[in-house]
Amino acid sequence: MDDSAYALSFVLKMERFCMTKTILKARNNQMYKQSGRCYYCQRPMWSNDPNTFAKKHQLTLKQAALFRCTAEHLTARCDGGKNSQSNIVAACLYCNKTRHLSKRPLTPSRYLTRVRKRLSAGKWHMAQVSNNLELTK
């Protein structure tokens, strides 16, 4: 196992250890409802097997890590949002993290609009990776 595979395996184990069962269940239910696609960018995601995902989409493990399924709270917990099914969607790691990089993150609906505009301009994720995923719907 190379270093990146080991690091990814460690992160996944820690995530399962730290994530409450409620959030994990809501994330998995939403991923199923969303047909395994990110709420924002509509690209496929993985939750258990990055190696198979990477091979299927011709990505490196590092690239595949960006498409790991995460739980995205539509209303942040610090703003009173709950860990409920209605407040959680499944989003790829890239979209989830990118939304929260700014000091004042956009609302989910405004962020969705921003992501879709950037996707259509070829300026979201890495263009080549994004196109590979688009072709393998």
Secondary structure by P-SEA (a helix, b strand, c coil): ccaaaaaaaaaaaaaaacccaaaaaaaaaaaaaacccccccccccccccaaaaaaaacccaaaaaaacbbbbcccccccccccccccbbbbcaaaaaaaacccccccaaaaaaaaaaaaaacccccaaaaaaaaaac
